Amino acid sequence: MSLFFKVPLDIEVRLDGEDSRETVEVKSAKGRKEKLPVYKDGETVKGQVSVRLKDNKRVEHLGIKVQLLGSIETKVDGIKNDEFLSMAHELASPGDLRHPETYHFEFRNVEKQYESYRGKNVRLRYYIKVTLGRKSADVIRERELWVFQKNQLPLGATKPDASIKMDVGIEDCLHIEFEYSRNRFSLKDVIVGRIYFLLVRLKIKHMELSLIRRESCGAPPNQVNDSETLVRFEIMDGAPVRGETIPIRLFLGGFDLTPTYRDVNKKFSTRTFLSLVLIDEDARRYFKQSEIFLYRE
Amino acid sequence: MNQALDSKTLEDSLLIVKQQITLMRKCLESKNPQFMDALKHASTFLSELRTNKLSPKLYYELYVLVFDGLAYLSDFLKESHQTNHLADLYELVQYAGNIVPRLYLMITIGSVYMSIENAPKLEIMKDMLEMSAGVQDPIRGLFLRYYLSQKTKELLPTETESELKETIQFTITNFIEMNKLWVRLKHQGHSSERERRLKERKELQILVGSNLVRISQLDQIDKFYYKESILPKVLEQIVQCKDSLAQEYLLDVIIQVFPDEFHLLTLDDFLQSTLHLSEGFSMNKILVTLINRLIDFQKREPANVKVIISELSTLTLQKDEHEENHTEESDSETTKPQTSSNLFEKFYDYSHLLVENKPELNFKDLSLILEAICKLSLSYYPQDYENINKVFGFALALIHQTTQHLEIWEPLLKTPICYNFDPKLVLSLDDNYKQFASALPTAIQSANALYILEKFLEQDVRLSTVEEVKTLYELLAVWFTSEDSSDSNTNSLLFGTDSSKNEPDESPEVVSQYEALAKSIHLIHHTNPYKHFELLEIAKSFMSKSGSRVRYTYPTLLFAVIKLIRKLTIVQKLNALKLKQFCQFFSATNTELLTLVSNGTLQSEGGVLAQTCMNLNLSMALILDQSSHIDLSYEFFINSFVIYEESIVDSRLQFQCLLSIIGTLHKCRNIVNGNEDNFDVLISKTALYGSKLLKKTDQCRAVYLASHLWWIIEELDEEDEIESETAKTSEDELQVVIKTDNKKVLECLQKSLRIADSCLETNVSLELFVEILSRSLYFFIHGNELITIKYLNGLIELIQNSILTIGEENTSIDTPTKHFQRTLEYIRQQAQIDSRFEEIKDR
């Protein structure tokens, strides 16, 4: 098939200042690592599209266009693609291509409403799509961008900035009080807190803190949730006694976390939970989760 | 089984650690150090420390190896800290998922960071300390915190006051946390492993104690700061941990590591807190150690002690003033500061509190504590005897509460005597001590009494007041009072119940006791002989209680009296009235002794005792004669004779007694001159006793010896020449004639000759003949006119004939024959200087 429909030309998308631009490493679906250029909201996206002919044959086309697309792909009930951003420029009108050509394009001050995201069931991606129309199959070339929205305010934080303080326990078994300094953190923040043991009758072996990302997509009846533990961090070894205070300090900067998104384009949300897990000698786990709001600075 | 498993686990872990250390070093030593990889290896080998399968001892082995590995890492960091920004690294290691490796890495990097100039030392310290709380497992936590303290010990800042405070705070907090972990270890695991748990905890104790050592090594701490800020916190923790092993060990560490002066200053606080320690805590060990340290301190630096005590009193004074200002109370408590700086008072009051607050405290501990307090008082306040009495008052109260294990009090009983022996102290012990002593078993009492007495004898302590004599003998009271009732008890204990009560064979202990007691009489001394006598009377009043055992002590007492009389005679101050008193005392005492003989309690010993009595009488008679109290002397001779007649039954003893009588009479001078009639009565009686002896040989010898009593001549030594000039003028020879009665002498000799002749055994009579010859020669030499050459020749002939009759060859007469030969030899020699002898026929 590929021989038969062999594409007679190469399209290459180059972005301006590509070498000096900040990049981000993302794992692709196949498990490979990709390096993607990072763009901010409102930043101009510009570059060149080079079209090279193979075998120096003349190629007839129905026009070349470049698009900047933003889409949310969900894997619930098959793959659904929903574009929330679509901009296009025509690079060439229908005609013949005899020589390699380079076209400049520029999308000026594009509003990039959302951050790029790759989750389990949801992907939010921005990409440049170059389409060379032909009578047979179009030749399409895509180039993905990665978008960070800096200074993004945490979405959906109920109160502006509150510490989390909780008093939990199992009757006559365990009673602890824990406290995190805040409930919203930037991705480079440190979670600081403490756990105070009021009653300990369990034979606790150790205690950890984990960060869980919960991704949900779809509308309520068909909503799909998926949780993923991103970080496991032991904060206590051995059994404490009544009255002990265990410090918590977790640096977030080193982990691959996602800011809290709520109802991105009414398609999906990602939330992060801080989970305190106590493991006893019989490997039973007792945990308490509380949501934290992450944002990017 | 279990152990093998343990060591297998250890070996596995050690192997992994070694491998990882090697890998880590490779990463660091390569040209482009791969620091991140090195950290990863470090983290891997640190993960081995997460194990909970090792006993503390084995865990320690693992720890040591890991420590070395980390030391390598920190050396590297120190050298390359320019390239690796330490603050970043410090943050980087925070990402380690497991807490134990994370904290070890953190401390490793943190300590390197601290060693660099301008580093935020205090923040790092605090952070590391705070984070260490994450490890709650006792063993792992202890080692981690130990690591923290080891790594930071050289780096803790002490330059400024606030830094010093932080450093101390840091160390104390670490100490408190470690102690909590250590105590918690007790409650872990199965209850059947409690023994093992205890052993393990003992192995770990040094880790906890190291923090206190660290504080003590901070030179900048002065004693006031210690009192104000360090000790209270440490003590609070020790009290609160409610674990006797920890309390005992840590208090001991405090005592050992901090300087003596600190202890002196903080004594109140220290003692106060010990009152709140948990049950089962052996109080005595700590207190005794503390007191011993204080005592040593006093011995080493008495000057320094004084300074501190005065500081202490000013401190309390200030405090009181402060309090007074604060509460605006009247100055009713002005005396308080003085007493409160008295160490003894402190301990004494404390011991009362101890009993009140800790009813479970056993008496053994209390006795040891009191003993230590005693010693303290003796070394700090050697003059303050009242202290000791107080202690024993308290001990007395305690001992009344129990009747068991009384032997535990013995060391306390001996303390005032053996510790820095001071006779004055012993003599100022009051009733408390005596009652205390009497509450103890008699065996202990008498051993103690002997101990006291031996000390006195050793030091040759003179007793010169009534009180002293009384006190000493009251201390020895056990010997006087318990004799009959308990003696049988001790006997039955020692030798079984068979030993009959009327058998006066004393145990060696008793004999040595009484020997010492007899010696003690010689300790009594007063420059005024009459006062001295009074003291002796008191002594006697004590001795008289000891029943038949007075036989050990009375003779000494009587000799002491004789000694007194002699002394008075020499200074010529003998008062007749007093003398009579002496004599009455003497005869009364002697009679008491004699009653022992007459009532027969002593059986076989009786004769010997009677002889002693008689000899005592003779000695008394002699001394009275010398002091020219011839009538009294006569009385005592008569008494002696009475004893001889009534109490001396054994014929051998009789002979010996008779010899004593003859000897004593022969020494008398004044009675011969003053009242010759009396003397004649005495000597005739003596001769008569002699002739009435049972055995012929005894009779013979007694009679010829008695002959000397009629022929008393005092030969003067060269030195006496000048004094006895009168005698010299009257006689050519150097002799004073006191009594010469030629006829009586001859009679005696004749009589003895007759008796000798009547002996059936010829060899015996031959010996006697020779002896009589010797006597005759004596009298001949000294000018008895009735002993003539003819008489002597007759005797010699008689002897020679007897030898012939028996036959010279008979070996049974070897000895007398030789004796005879020597006598003849003597005669020949004499003949050369004395012409009279020439006429004696020899052969």
Interface residues (C-beta under 8 A of the other chain):
Chain A: H206 R232 F233 E234 I235 M236 D237 G238 A239 P240 V241 E244 T245 I246 P247 R249 L250 F251 G254
Chain B: R50 E91 L92 Q94 Y95 G97 N98 I99 V100 R102 E130 M131 A133 G134 V135 Q136 D137 P138 R140 G141 K180 R184
